[in-house]
Amino acid sequence: MNIQKAIEILIELIDLVERKNKSQGKELYKSALDVLKNENCSNIDLELLYRNFCGYLAHGEFDEEEYQKMLQLISFLKK
């Protein structure tokens, strides 16, 4: 996966939580989208996003679709 694909997944996640009228995760997804869209995004930024998403995965509540997309993002950010 590349950054463009990660951006697409984040856009899908934002759309998903908005359609389901959920607030949980929305700000995390939007801030991650801003970071990935920034051309000056560093490996440190990606590592911080990885940690944030792992924490959210451990403590958040989401359906299977959101869960699978989160796993894809975490897999990308881990590299």
C-alpha positions in Angstrom: 0.0 0.0 0.0 1.2 3.5 -0.7 0.2 6.9 0.8 -2.4 7.5 -1.8 -4.2 4.3 -1.0 -4.0 5.1 2.7 -5.6 8.5 2.0 -8.3 6.8 0.0 -9.0 4.4 3.0 -9.1 7.4 5.4 -11.6 9.1 3.1 -13.7 6.0 3.1 -13.5 5.8 6.9 -14.6 9.4 7.3 -17.5 8.8 5.0 -18.4 5.6 6.8 -18.6 7.2 10.3 -20.5 10.2 8.9 -23.1 7.9 7.2 -23.5 6.1 10.5 -23.7 9.4 12.4 -20.8 8.4 14.7 -18.4 10.8 16.3 -15.9 8.2 17.5 -12.9 8.1 15.3 -13.9 11.0 13.1 -11.3 13.5 14.4 -8.6 10.8 14.4 -9.3 10.0 10.7 -9.5 13.6 9.7 -6.2 14.5 11.4 -4.5 11.4 9.9 -5.7 12.5 6.5 -4.2 16.0 7.0 -0.9 14.4 8.0 -0.8 12.1 5.0 -1.7 14.8 2.6 1.2 17.0 3.8 4.1 16.6 1.4 6.5 17.1 4.3 5.1 14.0 6.1 8.0 12.3 7.9 8.7 8.8 9.2 8.2 10.2 12.7 4.7 11.4 11.7 3.9 8.0 10.3 5.1 6.3 13.5 3.0 8.6 15.6 -0.1 7.8 13.5 0.7 4.1 13.9 0.7 4.5 17.6 -2.5 6.5 17.6 -4.3 3.9 15.4 -3.0 1.0 17.5 -4.4 2.7 20.7 -7.7 3.4 19.0 -7.9 -0.2 17.8 -7.4 -1.4 21.3 -9.9 0.9 22.9 -12.4 1.9 20.2 -15.7 0.3 19.2 -16.3 -0.2 15.5 -18.1 -2.6 13.1 -16.3 -5.1 10.9 -16.0 -2.8 7.9 -14.3 -0.1 9.9 -12.2 -2.7 11.7 -10.8 -4.1 8.5 -10.0 -0.7 7.1 -8.2 0.2 10.3 -6.1 -3.0 10.0 -5.1 -2.0 6.5 -4.0 1.4 7.7 -2.1 0.0 10.6 -0.3 -2.4 8.3 0.7 0.5 6.0 1.9 2.7 8.9 3.9 -0.1 10.5 6.2 -0.2 7.5 
